[in-house]
């Protein structure tokens, strides 16, 4: 995410900037465990339930987001606008 309010490095991202991930303060206190089954290198099941690839990734994204996975702070090593 970039631009607008985030162009000023003193500003924290607003809560609505995060669509897929929960605030770490609002995530479960216990870890989530997932089991992915592969056939010939292709994921075919999640937690014992057979799923097509798109559905499997969507469910993994939901589990990860609900647990705050995917939020990072990032500093670029380049100049913008020059």
ABEGO torsion letter per residue (X at the ends): XBEEAAABAABBBBAAABAABBBAAABBABBBBBBBBBBGGBBABBGGBBBBAAAAAAAAAAAAAAAGBGBBBBBBABBBGX
